[in-house]
Every structure is written in structure tokens, then in C-alpha cells.
Amino acid sequence: MGENDFTEADWRCQIVVRLAAPTILPGSNTLLPIGAIGKGVAEIDYKANRVTFPIPNATALFFNLSKRHYESARVTSQTFSSGPDSHSLPDEDIFSYLEDVMASVVFAYTALEAFANEEIPDDFVHTITKSKCSEVFNKSQIERSLSLQTKLRDILPGITGITSPKGTKVWQDFVALEELRNNIIHMKTMDRQHVGYSNQSIWSKLVSEPVPFVLPSVKAMIDYFYTSRQLKPHWYEHFPS
């Protein structure tokens, strides 16, 4: 185990604590100094070995995946503007671009879903009152049955005491992200049809409407709920720019 294991932590770690006083590492004579980092770890059996690794934060993993695919798409798209005004795009370039953009959008949305679910306390219940009855949802039922819009618009504001983001620019960008994600995940035959020139197919939208708003919109929604919070998680404090 190297020295960096006690002084550095990847921003995607879920549980990170810093020692306030020197401490002897249990099971060894290693003295950990003030400020040394402790990480929550998972143990698993892998083939014939018992291995450990830091427990990751799901929001951070999905956001990083989205960012990685977006950067790859951005690099590929730079080749589109070269050449004459009207020209054919190479098969490999355009298909790789479409794959990366779709992956970036889907992972960005999934990052928000993971964030919303994680923010719900284990003992929280949500009641939906209807004309003749009321439905009560526990955490597991909320995660499984209620939409991400409901979680961000109603449930998280109810938990945090923060005004609902509905009606704000943050909300508008989220709705745009959700619509694009749904068009990808639930892609219909008519969405895929494209003969000659068209600006209506999903392919046209993904190519002609770059999605640089995707990552900032996710960060903006998380900021909306975290900016005023006094204690913020490690992954959020070290969020990449």
C-alpha cells in the first residue's frame, strides 16, 4: 500500500473522511498523520482472490461516463466541418459520433436519477393525495415507481426545504435533456426514418443540434440542491470543471 493511498482520493469515491488526529492503522504499525484520508471500501471475491476497492458514488461514475463520451464526440465532430459545403461524412466517424452523443445523453440523465435516489432518506415516505384516496410511497417505491421529474420537482424540495426548480432555467434544461434521452431510449420507427434532407429524424437532431448543454444542465440541477448545503459530499466538492 503506497503513501498516496492515505493522502489522495479519487473524486468519484463515495465515502471519504480525513483524520483529525494521528492514528495507528489497525493491524499494522503504520502511523497515519493528521489529514490522512480514509475511504469506504468493498471486498469481493474475484476468481481465486479477495480484492478490495473504494466504494464509488454512482452519480459521479455516470457523470464521468457522460463527460468522457461527450469529449470523444466533440473531437470527432471537428472533422465534420472540413471539406466542401456539401460532402459525405465517413461511416466510421459519424457512427462513432452518434454512439458517443447517445451514450453521453443517457449517462447524464442516469447521473441525475442516481443523485435523486441517493438524496432520499431511508425512512422517508411520500404521500400523493387523490380525490378518493391517498397513496403512500416508501423510499424503495419512490425509487422504482415515481418519475425523475416527480423526484426533482416535488420530493427533493420536500426533503430539503428548497423551492421546487420547476419554472427555472435549470428545469427547462432538464426537461430538454429528458426529452432527448427519451427519444434515444424509446426510439420509434418514425424517429429513425430519414430519406434525403430532413431536420426531423433523431439522427438529424443528434448531429445538427450539438448537446453541450447536457453536462452543465446536470451539474446545474445538482448545484440547485447542494449550493446552500453546509456539508457537501466528497464527490461534489471535487466535481471536475
C-alpha positions as CSV (number, residue, x, y, z in Angstrom):
1,M,0.0,0.0,0.0
2,G,1.5,3.3,-1.1
3,E,1.7,6.6,0.6
4,N,-0.8,8.1,-1.8
5,D,-3.4,5.7,-0.6
6,F,-3.6,7.8,2.6
7,T,-3.3,11.3,1.1
8,E,-5.3,11.2,-2.1
9,A,-8.8,10.1,-3.1
10,D,-10.4,9.9,-6.5
11,W,-13.2,12.4,-6.8
12,R,-15.6,9.5,-7.6
13,C,-15.2,7.9,-4.1
14,Q,-18.4,7.7,-2.1
15,I,-17.1,7.7,1.4
16,V,-14.1,9.8,2.3
17,V,-13.0,11.0,5.8
18,R,-9.9,13.0,6.9
19,L,-8.3,12.2,10.2
20,A,-8.3,15.0,12.8
21,A,-5.5,13.4,14.8
22,P,-2.6,10.9,14.2
23,T,-3.9,7.3,14.2
24,I,-2.3,3.9,14.1
25,L,-3.6,1.9,11.2
26,P,-5.4,-1.2,12.7
27,G,-3.4,-4.4,12.1
28,S,-0.1,-2.7,11.4
29,N,2.4,-0.3,12.9
30,T,1.7,2.4,10.3
31,L,1.1,5.8,11.7
32,L,-1.4,7.9,9.8
33,P,-0.8,11.6,10.1
34,I,-3.4,14.4,10.6
35,G,-5.3,14.9,7.3
36,A,-4.8,11.3,6.2
37,I,-7.7,10.0,4.1
38,G,-9.9,7.1,4.9
39,K,-12.1,5.5,2.3
40,G,-15.1,3.3,2.5
41,V,-14.1,0.0,0.8
42,A,-15.9,-3.0,-0.7
43,E,-14.5,-6.6,-0.5
44,I,-15.3,-9.1,-3.2
45,D,-14.1,-12.4,-4.4
46,Y,-12.6,-12.2,-7.9
47,K,-11.5,-15.6,-9.2
48,A,-9.2,-17.0,-6.6
49,N,-8.5,-13.7,-4.9
50,R,-10.2,-11.5,-2.3
51,V,-9.9,-7.9,-3.6
52,T,-10.9,-4.5,-2.2
53,F,-11.7,-1.2,-3.8
54,P,-13.1,2.1,-2.8
55,I,-16.9,2.3,-2.9
56,P,-17.8,4.6,-5.8
57,N,-20.5,7.2,-6.0
58,A,-23.0,6.3,-8.7
59,T,-23.7,9.9,-9.7
60,A,-20.0,10.6,-10.1
61,L,-19.5,7.4,-12.2
62,F,-22.4,8.2,-14.6
63,F,-21.4,11.8,-14.9
64,N,-17.8,10.9,-15.7
65,L,-19.0,8.4,-18.3
66,S,-21.2,11.1,-19.9
67,K,-18.3,13.6,-19.9
68,R,-15.9,11.0,-21.5
69,H,-18.3,10.2,-24.3
70,Y,-19.1,13.9,-24.9
71,E,-15.4,14.8,-25.2
72,S,-15.0,11.9,-27.7
73,A,-18.0,13.2,-29.7
74,R,-16.7,16.7,-29.7
75,V,-13.3,15.6,-31.1
76,T,-15.0,13.6,-33.8
77,S,-17.4,16.4,-34.8
78,Q,-14.4,18.6,-35.6
79,T,-13.9,16.6,-38.8
80,F,-17.5,17.4,-40.0
81,S,-16.8,21.0,-40.9
82,S,-13.8,20.2,-43.1
83,G,-14.2,19.9,-46.9
84,P,-16.8,21.5,-49.2
85,D,-20.2,22.9,-48.1
86,S,-21.9,19.6,-49.0
87,H,-20.0,16.4,-48.5
88,S,-20.4,12.9,-47.2
89,L,-19.3,12.1,-43.7
90,P,-17.1,8.9,-43.3
91,D,-19.1,6.0,-41.9
92,E,-16.8,5.3,-39.0
93,D,-16.7,9.0,-37.9
94,I,-20.4,9.6,-38.0
95,F,-21.4,6.3,-36.4
96,S,-18.8,6.8,-33.6
97,Y,-20.1,10.3,-33.1
98,L,-23.7,9.2,-32.8
99,E,-22.8,6.4,-30.4
100,D,-20.9,8.9,-28.2
101,V,-23.6,11.5,-28.2
102,M,-26.3,9.0,-27.3
103,A,-24.2,7.5,-24.6
104,S,-23.4,11.0,-23.2
105,V,-27.1,11.9,-23.0
106,V,-28.2,8.6,-21.5
107,F,-25.4,8.6,-18.9
108,A,-26.0,12.2,-18.0
109,Y,-29.7,11.6,-17.3
110,T,-28.8,8.4,-15.3
111,A,-26.4,10.5,-13.2
112,L,-29.4,12.7,-12.2
113,E,-31.5,9.7,-11.5
114,A,-28.8,8.2,-9.2
115,F,-28.4,11.6,-7.5
116,A,-32.2,12.0,-6.8
117,N,-32.5,8.4,-5.4
118,E,-29.4,8.8,-3.2
119,E,-30.9,12.0,-1.7
120,I,-34.0,10.3,-0.4
121,P,-33.6,9.3,3.3
122,D,-34.2,5.6,4.1
123,D,-37.2,6.3,6.3
124,F,-38.8,8.9,4.1
125,V,-42.4,8.5,2.9
126,H,-44.2,10.4,0.2
127,T,-48.0,10.8,0.1
128,I,-49.9,11.5,-3.1
129,T,-53.5,12.6,-2.3
130,K,-56.1,11.8,-4.8
131,S,-59.8,12.6,-4.9
132,K,-60.9,9.3,-3.3
133,C,-57.8,8.0,-1.6
134,S,-54.1,8.6,-0.8
135,E,-51.1,6.6,-1.9
136,V,-48.1,6.3,0.4
137,F,-44.7,5.5,-1.1
138,N,-41.6,4.5,0.9
139,K,-38.1,5.0,-0.4
140,S,-37.9,1.8,-2.4
141,Q,-41.3,2.5,-4.0
142,I,-40.3,6.1,-4.8
143,E,-37.1,5.0,-6.5
144,R,-38.9,2.3,-8.5
145,S,-42.3,3.8,-9.3
146,L,-42.1,7.6,-9.5
147,S,-40.6,9.6,-12.4
148,L,-37.4,11.6,-12.2
149,Q,-39.5,14.7,-12.8
150,T,-41.6,14.0,-9.7
151,K,-38.4,13.4,-7.6
152,L,-36.8,16.6,-8.6
153,R,-39.9,18.8,-8.7
154,D,-41.7,17.5,-5.6
155,I,-39.8,15.0,-3.5
156,L,-36.3,16.6,-3.1
157,P,-37.8,20.0,-2.4
158,G,-40.0,18.4,0.3
159,I,-36.9,16.7,1.8
160,T,-34.5,19.7,1.6
161,G,-36.9,22.6,2.1
162,I,-35.6,24.1,-1.1
163,T,-38.1,25.7,-3.5
164,S,-39.0,23.4,-6.4
165,P,-36.8,24.1,-9.5
166,K,-39.9,23.9,-11.8
167,G,-40.2,27.1,-13.9
168,T,-36.5,27.9,-13.7
169,K,-33.8,27.7,-16.4
170,V,-32.4,24.7,-14.6
171,W,-35.7,23.0,-15.0
172,Q,-36.1,23.9,-18.7
173,D,-32.7,22.4,-19.5
174,F,-33.5,19.3,-17.5
175,V,-36.7,18.8,-19.5
176,A,-34.8,19.2,-22.7
177,L,-32.3,16.6,-21.6
178,E,-35.1,14.3,-20.6
179,E,-36.8,14.7,-23.9
180,L,-33.6,13.9,-25.8
181,R,-32.9,10.9,-23.6
182,N,-36.4,9.5,-24.1
183,N,-36.1,10.0,-27.8
184,I,-33.0,7.8,-27.7
185,I,-34.1,5.2,-25.2
186,H,-37.6,4.8,-26.7
187,M,-36.6,5.3,-30.3
188,K,-39.6,4.8,-32.6
189,T,-39.5,3.8,-36.2
190,M,-40.7,7.2,-37.4
191,D,-37.8,8.8,-35.5
192,R,-35.3,6.7,-37.4
193,Q,-36.7,7.3,-40.8
194,H,-34.6,9.8,-42.8
195,V,-34.6,10.0,-46.6
196,G,-32.7,12.8,-48.3
197,Y,-32.7,16.0,-46.4
198,S,-34.7,16.2,-43.1
199,N,-34.3,18.0,-39.8
200,Q,-36.9,15.9,-38.0
201,S,-35.2,12.5,-37.6
202,I,-33.3,11.6,-34.4
203,W,-30.1,11.4,-36.5
204,S,-30.6,15.0,-37.7
205,K,-31.2,16.2,-34.2
206,L,-28.1,14.5,-32.8
207,V,-25.8,15.8,-35.5
208,S,-27.2,19.3,-36.2
209,E,-28.0,20.1,-32.5
210,P,-24.9,19.6,-30.5
211,V,-25.5,18.8,-26.9
212,P,-23.0,20.9,-24.9
213,F,-25.9,21.8,-22.5
214,V,-26.1,18.2,-21.3
215,L,-23.3,18.2,-18.8
216,P,-23.8,21.7,-17.5
217,S,-27.6,21.0,-17.1
218,V,-26.8,18.0,-14.8
219,K,-24.3,20.0,-12.8
220,A,-26.8,22.9,-12.5
221,M,-29.5,20.7,-11.2
222,I,-27.2,19.2,-8.6
223,D,-26.0,22.7,-7.7
224,Y,-29.6,23.8,-7.2
225,F,-29.9,21.4,-4.3
226,Y,-26.4,21.4,-3.0
227,T,-25.2,25.1,-3.2
228,S,-26.7,26.1,0.2
229,R,-25.9,22.9,1.9
230,Q,-23.3,23.2,4.6
231,L,-21.8,19.7,4.5
232,K,-21.3,18.5,0.9
233,P,-20.1,15.1,-0.1
234,H,-16.5,14.5,-1.3
235,W,-17.5,13.7,-4.9
236,Y,-19.4,17.0,-5.2
237,E,-16.6,19.1,-3.6
238,H,-14.2,17.7,-6.2
239,F,-16.5,17.8,-9.2
240,P,-14.5,18.3,-12.4
241,S,-15.0,21.6,-14.2
